[in-house]
């Protein structure tokens, strides 16, 4: 399963996060529901779910608060497969994410799951479906025409803006 590739890149997981109770964000409830959300939004050819052992490995690498995840295979929008995690403890998870400064402005989150899209087209489709970006960069300032809300922990925001999105 290609999900092993993602586990090997701890930074990717540290770059994923989610918030809770951010009214209006899509909620998954389970890895299967998150996979279905991605399948309907990105037209994935299939979903590969992480095994319990893979989830334990991610937790051992410092990704506290996750309870599942997987990968959306061959999604629309090109750019490659899309990894996702389901989150059971948002505060613990966001604290872990805040410690990692890499790639944080490209993470997309729902109420209880996080997605690491691999192309601008995927990001646009996910924005349209209601996900937002999580940004914990200390110097982040969204442009005036963008929206921002406080995330669950201090120093992070959710926004519809990514500097990397064309």
C-alpha positions as CSV (number, residue, x, y, z in Angstrom):
1,X,0.0,0.0,0.0
2,X,1.4,3.4,-0.9
3,X,0.2,4.7,2.5
4,X,3.5,3.3,3.9
5,X,5.3,6.0,1.8
6,X,3.4,8.6,3.7
7,X,4.3,7.1,7.0
8,X,7.9,7.3,6.1
9,X,7.7,11.0,5.6
10,X,6.9,12.2,9.1
11,X,6.9,15.8,8.1
12,X,3.8,15.2,5.9
13,X,1.9,13.9,8.9
14,X,3.2,16.7,11.1
15,X,1.9,19.0,8.5
16,X,-1.6,17.7,8.7
17,X,-4.1,19.0,11.2
18,X,-7.7,19.6,11.9
19,X,-9.9,21.8,14.1
20,X,-13.1,20.9,15.9
21,X,-16.2,22.9,16.1
22,X,-15.4,25.3,13.3
23,X,-19.0,25.6,12.3
24,X,-19.8,24.6,8.8
25,X,-16.7,22.5,8.0
26,X,-17.4,19.0,6.6
27,X,-17.2,16.3,9.2
28,X,-16.1,12.7,8.5
29,X,-16.6,10.8,11.7
30,X,-14.5,7.8,10.5
31,X,-11.8,7.0,8.0
32,X,-14.4,5.4,5.7
33,X,-16.5,8.6,5.8
34,X,-13.4,10.7,5.1
35,X,-12.6,8.4,2.2
36,X,-16.1,8.7,0.8
37,X,-15.9,12.5,1.1
38,X,-12.7,12.5,-0.9
39,X,-14.0,10.0,-3.4
40,X,-17.1,12.1,-4.1
41,X,-15.1,15.4,-4.1
42,X,-12.0,14.3,-6.0
43,X,-13.3,11.3,-8.0
44,X,-10.7,9.0,-6.5
45,X,-10.3,5.7,-8.3
46,X,-10.1,4.0,-4.9
47,X,-9.3,4.5,-1.2
48,X,-6.5,2.7,0.6
49,X,-7.1,2.8,4.3
50,X,-4.3,2.8,6.9
51,X,-4.1,-0.4,9.0
52,X,-4.2,-0.1,12.8
53,X,-0.4,-0.8,12.8
54,X,0.2,2.1,10.4
55,X,-1.9,4.4,12.6
56,X,0.2,3.2,15.6
57,X,3.4,4.0,13.7
58,X,2.2,7.5,13.0
59,X,1.3,8.0,16.7
60,X,4.8,6.7,17.6
61,X,6.3,9.3,15.3
62,X,4.6,12.1,17.3
63,X,1.2,12.4,15.5
64,X,-0.9,12.2,18.6
65,X,-4.6,12.5,18.2
66,X,-5.2,10.5,15.0
67,X,-7.4,7.4,14.8
68,X,-7.2,6.6,11.1
69,X,-6.3,7.7,7.7
70,X,-5.5,6.6,4.2
71,X,-5.0,7.6,0.6
72,X,-7.2,8.7,-2.2
73,X,-5.8,6.9,-5.3
74,X,-5.7,8.6,-8.7
75,X,-7.8,11.6,-7.9
76,X,-9.1,14.3,-10.3
77,X,-7.0,17.4,-10.6
78,X,-3.7,15.5,-11.3
79,X,-0.7,15.9,-9.1
80,X,-0.8,12.4,-7.5
81,X,-2.5,10.6,-4.7
82,X,-4.0,12.5,-1.7
83,X,-3.2,11.4,1.9
84,X,-5.8,12.0,4.7
85,X,-6.0,11.5,8.5
86,X,-9.0,11.3,10.8
87,X,-8.5,13.1,14.1
88,X,-9.8,12.2,17.5
89,X,-8.0,14.8,19.7
90,X,-7.8,18.1,17.8
91,X,-5.9,20.0,20.4
92,X,-3.1,17.4,20.8
93,X,-2.9,17.0,17.1
94,X,-2.7,20.7,16.3
95,X,0.0,21.1,19.0
96,X,2.1,18.5,17.2
97,X,1.5,20.2,13.9
98,X,2.5,23.6,15.2
99,X,5.9,22.2,16.1
100,X,6.5,21.4,12.5
101,X,7.0,24.5,10.3
102,X,7.0,22.8,6.9
103,X,4.1,22.8,4.3
104,X,1.5,24.1,6.8
105,X,-0.2,26.5,4.4
106,X,-1.2,23.7,2.0
107,X,-3.0,21.5,4.5
108,X,-6.8,21.3,4.1
109,X,-9.0,20.5,7.0
110,X,-12.6,19.6,7.9
111,X,-14.1,19.4,11.3
112,X,-12.4,16.1,12.2
113,X,-10.1,15.1,9.4
114,X,-7.1,16.6,7.5
115,X,-6.2,16.3,3.8
116,X,-2.8,16.8,2.1
117,X,-3.7,17.6,-1.5
118,X,-1.1,17.4,-4.2
119,X,-2.2,19.9,-6.8
120,X,-3.8,23.3,-7.1
121,X,-6.8,21.8,-8.9
122,X,-7.3,19.4,-6.0
123,X,-7.1,22.4,-3.5
124,X,-9.7,24.3,-5.5
125,X,-12.1,21.3,-5.5
126,X,-11.6,20.8,-1.8
127,X,-12.1,24.5,-1.1
128,X,-15.4,24.4,-3.1
129,X,-16.4,21.4,-1.0
130,X,-16.0,23.3,2.3
131,X,-12.5,22.5,3.5
132,X,-10.1,25.3,4.5
133,X,-6.3,25.6,4.9
134,X,-4.7,25.4,8.3
135,X,-1.8,27.7,8.8
136,X,0.5,27.8,11.9
137,X,3.3,29.9,10.4
138,X,4.2,32.6,12.9
139,X,4.4,35.3,10.2
140,X,1.3,34.4,8.3
141,X,-1.0,37.3,7.1
142,X,-3.8,36.6,4.8
143,X,-4.7,39.2,2.1
144,X,-7.6,41.5,2.8
145,X,-9.9,39.6,0.4
146,X,-9.4,36.3,2.2
147,X,-11.2,34.9,5.3
148,X,-9.4,33.7,8.5
149,X,-10.7,32.2,11.7
150,X,-8.8,31.1,14.8
151,X,-7.9,27.5,14.9
152,X,-8.2,25.4,18.1
153,X,-4.8,26.4,19.4
154,X,-3.1,29.8,19.7
155,X,-0.9,30.7,16.8
156,X,-2.8,28.8,14.1
157,X,-5.6,30.0,11.8
158,X,-7.9,28.5,9.3
159,X,-8.2,30.3,6.0
160,X,-9.4,30.1,2.4
161,X,-6.0,31.4,1.3
162,X,-2.7,29.7,0.4
163,X,0.2,31.6,-0.9
164,X,1.0,28.6,-3.1
165,X,-2.4,28.4,-4.7
166,X,-2.3,30.1,-8.1
